[in-house]
Amino acid sequence: MTPKNSLQEALSKSLIFVAGKGGVGKTCVSQAIARALASQTTGRDRRKKRVLWVTFEDPFRPAGELKEIQPNLFELNCEAQTAFEEYTSMKIGIPSLTRILVQNSLVRYLAKAAPGIHELVLLGKVWYERTRWDHVVCDMPSTGYGLAMFQSTSNFADLFRGGPIHSDAESMLESFNNPKECSQLIVSLPEEMPLRESIELNDFLLKLFPKNRPAFLVNRRFPHSNELKRTELPDAWSSPLAHSPTEYVEKRAVLEAFNLRIWSDLGISFSELPYIKPTSLEVSSNRIPESIVNALSEVLRRQEVLPS
């Protein structure tokens, strides 16, 4: 499978998890994917796709609030307490009884303390939402907690052998393991540590979901040639330091190509997104760089990796 087709296949699913080590640009990449998908049309009537972009308990975003960020594209900062109350309401089906239950202090304590419940309701929320949107794109937490979310749901399904919650946990895991319905996209920088950590993440995901092989994406790749000559290898440099901006760009491109052998030596196919410089105002802000998200969205459209 070519890298383009691998990414195109991943972006065709109704539920897309964008995962990876913290700091690799998952938030920008996942929102760019969501924006690009929302620009597409679907169906015989060629209507615009409806896309939901999800973050998980982001302290910089309103909790549990559905917000339209462009036509046909909405964002949701998924929060466990709100998701738990929605889930309880769906299962009970009686608003007055639901309010009594979710306001009970013991129930609130159990919702926070019971093993796996917190993660179950977060993933359960996006699993439910997948039926209401053409695509749900999830900006997953960094590697450790992202894996813990899936693992806790699996543990919950194993520990509790009956009841509607157990049944839903089993159905969720079945969906996550179904390559026709769900995809995992692992994002990395072209640097040694995130590249190696992404291999470990891939191994863990395959243990949980053996039928659903992740796709790989390198973010912030510097301009480069496709060939790496042995004379250009870092070991051949007289000095690792660059003496001019041009030399810095050249050395960085060589080092990134050298690092990416970590993946290519294992036969891992991957797609690439280019390095895009943020504006000076965006560098000093805690907000997502809007110019980068828009530029990456346009790159995805130009690369023709969006599902047809």
N, C-alpha and C positions, 0 to 999 in steps of 0.2 A: 504494500500500500504506500503510495507516495505521500510526502508530508502534507501537500495541499489537500489530498483526499482525506487524510486522517483528520485534519482540522475541520474540513467541510463536513465530514461525518459527525464529529463531535458537536458542531454547531447546529446540526439538524434536529437534535433531540428536544423534547418538550421540557426536560429538566437538565440544566447544565451546571455542574459544580466546578468552579474555578478555584484550584487549590495550589499550595506551594508554601515555601518558607516565607516568613515575615520580611517585608522590605523589597520583594521582587516586583512589586507593581500590580498585584492581583486586583486591587480596587479599580485602578485606571483601566486595566485590561478588561475586567468583567463588565464595567460600565460601557466601555467602547464596544464590546460585543453586543450588549443589550441595545445600544443606540443603532448599531449597524443592522441588527435584526429588525428593529422597529421601523426601519426605512423601507423594508421589503413589503411586497404584496403577496397575498395567498388566496386560494380558493378560486372558483369560477368567476366570482364577481370582482376579483382582483382587489379586495379590500386590504388596507394596511394591516400588518400583523400587530397584535396586542402583546406587549412584552412587559414582564415584571422583573425588575432588578432588586435583589435582596441582599442586605447586609445583616449581620447578627450582633445585636446588642452593642452597636456602635455608640460610644458615649457622646459623640459630636453630632448625633442625629436624633430627632424626636422618636421616642420609642413607640412602636406599633402603629405609626401613622402612615397611611397610604397617600403618596404625593405624586402628582403628575409632573414630570420634569421636561417632557416634550410631547407632542401629539403621539398618542398610542404607546408611550413609554412611562411607566410608573415605577417609583422606588418604595421599598418597604424596609424599615429597620426592625427586623423581627425580634421580639422581646418575649421572654418565657412566660411571665405572668399573664400578659395579654393573650398569648397563644393558648395557655392553659384554660383561661376563662372561655375563649371561643370554642375550644375543644369540648369542655364540659357542657357548654350550651348545646352543641350539636348532638352530644350523646344523650342528654336528658330530654331536650326538646320542649321543656316547660320553662319559660323565662322567669317566672316568680320563684320556682324551686331552684333554678340555677343561681339566682342572685343570693339566696339564702346559703347555698352550699359554698360558693366561691368566697363569700365574705366570712365564713367560719374560720377562726384562727387556727384550729387544728388542721383543717383541710389546706390552708395556706402553708402551714409548716411542712406538711407531708409533700406538698407540691414542690417545695424547695429541697427537702431532705431525702426523699425516696431515691434510691439508686437508679440513675438513668432517666428519671422523669423530665428533668430540666432539658436534657439533650433531645429526648423523645418528642417533646412538644415543639421545640424549635424546628427539627427536621420534619415533624408531622405537619407543621404549618405550610412549609414549601411543598411538601408532597401533596397536600390537599389543593394548594393553589395551582398546581400544574394542570389541573382539569379545567381551569377558568381562563387560561392564557395560552397563546400560541407557544411562547417560550417563557420559562422562569430561569433567570441567570443568577446564580448564587455566588457572592463574594465570600468564600469560606475563610474562617479564622486561620491563623498560621498553623503549620503542619501538625504540631502536637495536639492542640485543642480540636482542630478539624478532624483528626483521626479519632480522638476521644468521643466526639459526637456520634460518629458511625459505630464505634465499638460499644458505647453505652447502649445504643438502641439494640444492637445485636445481643448484648448481655441481658437486657430487659426481656427480650423475646425468649431467651433461654431460661431465665430464672422463674418467670411467671408463665405457667403452662395453660392458662385458660382465661376467659373473659374477653370483652371487646377490645381492651387496650392491647392485650397480647396479640389478638387477631390483627389489629392495625399495625403493630410493630412488625409482624411477619409480612404483611402486605407491603409495607414500606421497604423492607429489605429486599423483597422480591423485585420491586420496581427499580431500586438502586442497582440491582444485579442484571437488569434487563437492558441489553445494548440497543434495543429498539426504542426505549423510552427515556433512558438516562445516560449522561456522559460525564466523565471526569476529565478535566483539562488541567494538567500540571504545568505551572508557569515557573520559569527559572530565569535568573540572570546568567550571562555567559561567564560566570565566575565559579571557581572550583567548589567552594562549600555548598552553595545552593544547588549546583548540578549534582553533587554526590548525595545531598539530602533528598533531592527529588527522586533518585533511584530507590532510596529506602521507602519513600512515600509510595511509589509505584508498587513495591513489593507488598507493603501492608494492605494497600487497596485491593490488590489481586487476591490476597488471602481472604479478605472480607467478601469481595465480589469477583470470583474467578471467571465469570462469563463476560465481564465487562472491562475490557482492557483500556486503560487511560490513554489519552493523546498528550503530546508534549509540545510546549511552546517556549521559545527563547524570547525574552523581552529585552529591550534596550540594546540591540545589537548595533555596534558601530559599523559605518561603511567599510566594506571589505571585498577582497577578491575571493573567488571560489577555491583557489588553490593555495596551499601553504607549503612553501619550499623549505627544505631542510636547513638551508642557510639562514632562514628567517626565524628559526625556532629560538625561544628565549634563552636556551642554553648557549647559543652561538653569539649572543650579544656581548660586546665588550663592556657595556654598562647598561643596567636596567633603566637608567634615568634618561629622560628625553630633554633635548636642548632647544627645542622649538615646538610651537603648536603643531606644525606639520608632522614632526617626528613623533610627537605624543600620539596623534591619531593613528599613525602607521604602527607604532609599537602596541597600542591598545588593540587594534584590529588583529594583529598577529597573536597576541596573548589570548584573546577571546577564541580565535580559531583553534589554538592549542588546547585550551580548556574544554572546548566542545568535543574533542576526541574522547573525553570521558563517556559521552553518550554514543558517539558514532562507533567506538570500539565494541560497544555492547549491542550494536545493530539497532539502536533506537533512532527512528525517524522523527524529525521535529520540524515545526514551522517557525518562522521568525517574525518579530516586529522590530522596527528600527528604533534607535535612540532618538528621542525628540527633546529638544532643549526647552525647559519651561521658561516663562517670562520671569523677570526679576520680582514682580509682585507675587507670583505664584510660589516662588522659592520660599518666601518668608511667611506664607499662609499655611494654616492647618487644613484648608479645604482642598478637595481634589482639583488638580490643575485642569481647568476646563479646556484650555488650548490643546493639551496633550490627549485628553479623551477624544476630542473632536478629530484630531489628526490621526489617532490610531483607528478610529471608526472609519475614516476615509481610506486608510491603508487596507483595512479588511475588505472594504467594498471593491477597491482596485485589484486586490489579489484574487478576487473571484473565489473566495473560500466560503462564502455564505451559501447556505443550502438553496438549491434551485426550486 
